[in-house]
Amino acid sequence: MLNTGSRLEGLNKAIGTRIAVSGDLAAKATGHRYRPVGSFVVKGRTGATEVLTPIDPDNARPEWEARYEAAFHAASSGSAEAAALFAALYEEKPDDPCVAFHHRRLVAGRTGTAIHMDEK
C-alpha cells in the first residue's frame, strides 16, 4: 500500500493534480466524491491502478462534472468524440488539471484512458 501511495504521489506531477487516490481507497472513503483520471500502469508494476482525484465540495459544479464524466467515458470507450468533448472543456477551463491532461494526450494522438507511465 505504501509503494502504491508513493507511485500515486508521483503521478500528481504528470497529471497536474495535488491529490490522486487509488480506486480501492476511493471505494473505502465513502464520504467523498471523486472523478476518474484513468487506469495507470506505473513503472515497476505490471497491473493497472485506477486513479481518481477528489472533487472539492465547496467548488463542485454538477453540470461541469457531468460533462467531464461524459468526456472521460467517451475517451474510455475509444470514441472519436472524446477529443471534441475534452477540447470544449479545455477551452472553457484550461486550468483544470484533469481536463488539460486528457486534452494534451488526445491532441498528441493517444486514445483511451489506460495509461502506461515510463517514469516513477
Secondary structure, DSSP 8 states (H G I E B T S, - for coil): -HHHHHHHHHHHHHHT-S--EEHHHHHH-TTS-EEEEEEEE-TT-SS-EEEEEE--TTT--HHHHHHHHHHHHHHHTT-THHHHHHHHHHHH-TT-HHHHHHHHHHHTT--SSEEE-S--
